């Protein structure tokens, strides 16, 4: 599978590391229960079809937010975390 890096172009998936799906961290930390923290860490939506995912490109160390179709592995869009 080829993934797209805005700085390096199309690259093999072996250069990337999946970091998870973007979701809000439970806050305030002092009030978060063990169950809520475990859900945040381990429960994911994992939809079939369009999904937003966070990936690290290990070559240039850019953190990317990709919108991907999980059924076809097609990359629909890529956003860099680097300031413009």
N, C-alpha and C positions, 0 to 999 in steps of 0.2 A: 504494500500500500504506500502511495506517495502522499506526503503531507506538505503543505505550503508554509514556508517561513517568509515573512515580509522582507527580511534582510538577506536571506540566503537562497531564496527561490524554492522550487520543488525539491524535496529531500526524502530519502527512504525513511520509513517509520522507525527503523532501528536507532535513528539519531534523536528520537523524541522519547519523553517519559510522561506517561499519563498521571496527572495529579488529582483528578477528580472532577466533580461537577461544581460550578459556582453556587454557593448557597450562603445564607446569612448565619454567622456564628452566634450561638445563644449568649446573650448578655443580660444583665451584668454577671460577670464570672462568679462572684461570691454567692449568687442566688441560683446558679444552674445545678439542677439535680443530676445524679449519676445517670439516670435513665435518659434525660434530655441530652447529656453529653454523649452517651453511647449512640443515641439515634443520630446525632449530628455527625459522628465519626463513621458509622457503619451502614446507615440506611440511606440508600440512593434511589432516585426516581427510576433510573435505567429504562427510559422509554424506547420503544421501537419506532424508528423514524428520526425526525429532527431532534437533536439534543445539543445543548451547550456544554463544552468540556474545557478544562484547563490542562494545557500541555506545556512541558518545558522542552525547549530545543537545546539539547546538551552541547551542541557545537558552538552556538553564539550566546547561550545562557539566557535567551529571551523567554519570558513566560507569555504564552499565547492563549487567548480564548477563542476556541474554534466552535463553529456551528457545523455539525456533521450529521449526515443521515446514517444512523447506525445499521440500517437494513442493507444499504448499498456501499457503505464506507466512503461515500462521496463527501468531500469537504465543500460546504456551502459558503462559508465566510471565515475569515481569520482576522483577529484584532490583536495588536501587540500591546503589551503592558508598558512599553517605553513611552515617555512623553514625546509628543510630536515636535 
